[in-house]
């Protein structure tokens, strides 16, 4: 989260609610709106609250132990 900056951009999904977006600042390069989340989703999908989503064509994710 230290590398992300929230944006004023939001979209609306009729099934999940309002999505908020973040920009990644890394190595002097800005990747606008690369991450989104439903911070307060609709009640029927509340389990997605706070999960961060990345566009798969815009990131390479490596998870280490």
N, CA, C and O of each residue as an XYZ file, in Angstrom:
260
protein
N       0.826     -1.196      0.000
C       0.000      0.000      0.000
C       0.868      1.258      0.000
O       0.411      2.325     -0.408
N       2.130      1.136      0.460
C       3.011      2.300      0.480
C       3.314      2.825     -0.918
O       3.652      3.998     -1.079
N       3.196      1.975     -1.924
C       3.495      2.375     -3.296
C       2.277      2.874     -4.058
O       2.401      3.351     -5.186
N       1.094      2.767     -3.444
C      -0.149      3.134     -4.135
C      -0.658      4.494     -3.695
O      -0.518      4.888     -2.537
N      -1.252      5.201     -4.647
C      -1.865      6.496     -4.383
C      -3.314      6.425     -4.861
O      -3.581      6.081     -6.013
N      -4.244      6.754     -3.966
C      -5.658      6.701     -4.350
C      -5.954      7.768     -5.393
O      -5.328      8.828     -5.424
N      -6.920      7.462     -6.241
C      -7.337      8.405     -7.281
C      -8.765      8.863     -6.992
O      -9.427      8.342     -6.094
N      -9.218      9.827     -7.750
C     -10.598     10.289     -7.613
C     -11.526      9.526     -8.562
O     -12.731      9.774     -8.589
N     -10.962      8.597     -9.340
C     -11.729      7.827    -10.315
C     -12.500      6.701     -9.629
O     -11.948      5.985     -8.793
N     -13.762      6.549     -9.980
C     -14.619      5.483     -9.462
C     -15.485      4.966    -10.596
O     -15.839      5.712    -11.509
N     -15.822      3.690    -10.535
C     -16.783      3.116    -11.474
C     -17.883      2.440    -10.672
O     -17.720      2.152     -9.487
N     -18.996      2.194    -11.331
C     -20.149      1.599    -10.671
C     -20.492      0.274    -11.340
O     -20.643      0.209    -12.560
N     -20.614     -0.772    -10.545
C     -21.035     -2.086    -11.029
C     -22.399     -2.395    -10.412
O     -22.553     -2.278     -9.197
N     -23.383     -2.781    -11.209
C     -24.702     -3.072    -10.653
C     -24.720     -4.300     -9.738
O     -25.661     -4.480     -8.964
N     -23.692     -5.141     -9.820
C     -23.644     -6.362     -9.023
C     -22.772     -6.243     -7.775
O     -22.992     -6.948     -6.790
N     -21.772     -5.341     -7.820
C     -20.816     -5.234     -6.709
C     -20.803     -3.876     -6.021
O     -20.408     -3.789     -4.858
N     -21.215     -2.834     -6.690
C     -21.223     -1.491     -6.105
C     -20.168     -0.602     -6.719
O     -19.810     -0.765     -7.885
N     -19.662      0.352     -5.924
C     -18.696      1.323     -6.416
C     -17.256      0.854     -6.203
O     -16.875      0.450     -5.104
N     -16.470      0.915     -7.270
C     -15.056      0.550     -7.203
C     -14.210      1.805     -7.098
O     -14.467      2.803     -7.771
N     -13.194      1.741     -6.241
C     -12.208      2.808     -6.100
C     -10.916      2.337     -6.759
O     -10.641      1.139     -6.819
N     -10.121      3.295     -7.255
C      -8.904      2.955     -7.994
C      -7.676      3.596     -7.363
O      -7.762      4.640     -6.716
N      -6.514      2.939     -7.567
C      -5.221      3.427     -7.081
C      -4.224      3.421     -8.221
O      -4.315      2.622     -9.153
N      -3.270      4.331     -8.123
C      -2.168      4.427     -9.073
C      -0.900      3.924     -8.392
O      -0.654      4.226     -7.224
N      -0.110      3.166     -9.116
C       1.161      2.659     -8.615
C       2.276      3.579     -9.083
O       2.400      3.858    -10.275
N       3.085      4.048     -8.147
C       4.282      4.842     -8.448
C       5.478      3.944     -8.168
O       5.725      3.578     -7.019
N       6.228      3.584     -9.221
C       7.337      2.645     -9.047
C       8.460      2.993    -10.011
O       8.253      3.070    -11.222
N       9.641      3.201     -9.466
C      10.799      3.488    -10.301
C      10.649      4.731    -11.152
O      11.171      4.792    -12.265
N       9.938      5.724    -10.636
C       9.737      6.953    -11.391
C       8.670      6.866    -12.465
O       8.480      7.806    -13.236
N       7.969      5.731    -12.519
C       6.915      5.526    -13.520
C       5.573      5.450    -12.818
O       5.437      4.783    -11.792
N       4.583      6.135    -13.372
C       3.232      6.128    -12.816
C       2.351      5.192    -13.637
O       2.256      5.329    -14.857
N       1.708      4.240    -12.961
C       0.799      3.286    -13.602
C      -0.605      3.617    -13.104
O      -1.048      3.113    -12.072
N      -1.293      4.469    -13.850
C      -2.591      4.991    -13.417
C      -3.666      3.919    -13.347
O      -3.833      3.125    -14.272
N      -4.393      3.908    -12.235
C      -5.553      3.043    -12.072
C      -5.289      1.565    -12.221
O      -6.167      0.828    -12.671
N      -4.107      1.109    -11.858
C      -3.745     -0.294    -12.058
C      -4.365     -1.225    -11.012
O      -4.424     -2.438    -11.212
N      -4.819     -0.659     -9.911
C      -5.409     -1.438     -8.819
C      -6.797     -0.888     -8.516
O      -7.002      0.326     -8.520
N      -7.750     -1.778     -8.253
C      -9.067     -1.325     -7.818
C      -9.587     -2.199     -6.698
O      -9.114     -3.315     -6.481
N     -10.578     -1.666     -5.987
C     -11.152     -2.376     -4.851
C     -12.580     -1.899     -4.618
O     -12.926     -0.754     -4.907
N     -13.390     -2.792     -4.097
C     -14.731     -2.437     -3.631
C     -14.637     -2.283     -2.126
O     -14.774     -3.256     -1.384
N     -14.403     -1.057     -1.676
C     -14.201     -0.804     -0.249
C     -15.465     -1.048      0.560
O     -15.401     -1.550      1.682
N     -16.603     -0.696     -0.001
C     -17.899     -0.938      0.651
C     -18.860     -1.512     -0.401
O     -19.733     -0.805     -0.905
N     -18.688     -2.803     -0.725
C     -19.519     -3.418     -1.767
C     -20.962     -3.587     -1.305
O     -21.295     -3.381     -0.138
N     -21.795     -3.963     -2.248
C     -23.188     -4.251     -1.924
C     -23.265     -5.421     -0.943
O     -22.362     -6.256     -0.890
N     -24.326     -5.471     -0.184
C     -24.473     -6.443      0.908
C     -24.340     -7.898      0.456
O     -23.810     -8.725      1.199
N     -24.810     -8.220     -0.744
C     -24.785     -9.617     -1.197
C     -23.391    -10.097     -1.612
O     -23.196    -11.286     -1.865
N     -22.423     -9.178     -1.682
C     -21.043     -9.557     -2.021
C     -20.050     -8.929     -1.041
O     -18.934     -8.571     -1.418
N     -20.461     -8.804      0.196
C     -19.626     -8.125      1.193
C     -18.292     -8.832      1.456
O     -17.390     -8.233      2.042
N     -18.152    -10.083      1.039
C     -16.893    -10.798      1.252
C     -15.754    -10.252      0.390
O     -14.594    -10.584      0.637
N     -16.054     -9.423     -0.616
C     -14.995     -8.847     -1.443
C     -14.496     -7.506     -0.895
O     -13.584     -6.908     -1.466
N     -15.071     -7.043      0.179
C     -14.691     -5.745      0.757
C     -13.198     -5.697      1.055
O     -12.666     -6.568      1.743
N     -12.537     -4.691      0.542
C     -11.130     -4.464      0.843
C     -10.137     -5.284      0.042
O      -8.934     -5.044      0.141
N     -10.602     -6.251     -0.755
C      -9.676     -7.012     -1.592
C      -9.156     -6.105     -2.704
O      -9.908     -5.310     -3.268
N      -7.879     -6.226     -3.012
C      -7.267     -5.405     -4.052
C      -7.173     -6.233     -5.328
O      -6.726     -7.379     -5.299
N      -7.592     -5.653     -6.439
C      -7.598     -6.336     -7.729
C      -6.619     -5.646     -8.666
O      -6.526     -4.419     -8.683
N      -5.891     -6.439     -9.444
C      -4.912     -5.926    -10.388
C      -5.288     -6.381    -11.790
O      -5.747     -7.508    -11.980
N      -5.094     -5.504    -12.775
C      -5.281     -5.916    -14.156
C      -4.166     -6.890    -14.519
O      -2.987     -6.552    -14.409
N      -4.528     -8.092    -14.948
C      -3.528     -9.134    -15.186
C      -2.592     -8.818    -16.349
O      -1.494     -9.370    -16.420
N      -3.006     -7.947    -17.253
C      -2.112     -7.593    -18.354
C      -1.206     -6.416    -17.996
O      -0.422     -5.960    -18.829
N      -1.310     -5.919    -16.751
C      -0.508     -4.777    -16.351
C       0.474     -5.042    -15.237
O       1.249     -4.158    -14.872
N       0.458     -6.253    -14.683
C       1.360     -6.562    -13.575
C       1.937     -7.961    -13.714
O       1.379     -8.825    -14.391
N       3.055     -8.153    -13.063
C       3.620     -9.482    -12.893
C       3.773     -9.660    -11.395
O       4.522     -8.924    -10.754
N       3.082    -10.615    -10.842
C       3.054    -10.818     -9.405
C       3.857    -12.048     -9.032
O       3.641    -13.138     -9.563
N       4.788    -11.855     -8.106
C       5.581    -12.966     -7.598
C       5.370    -13.048     -6.094
O       5.565    -12.064     -5.382
N       4.972    -14.216     -5.611
C       4.737    -14.429     -4.182
C       5.821    -15.353     -3.674
O       6.022    -16.448     -4.198
N       6.516    -14.898     -2.649
C       7.593    -15.700     -2.088
C       7.244    -16.126     -0.663
O       6.335    -15.576     -0.040
N       7.968    -17.095     -0.172
C       7.732    -17.565      1.180
C       8.758    -17.006      2.140
O       8.711    -17.300      3.334
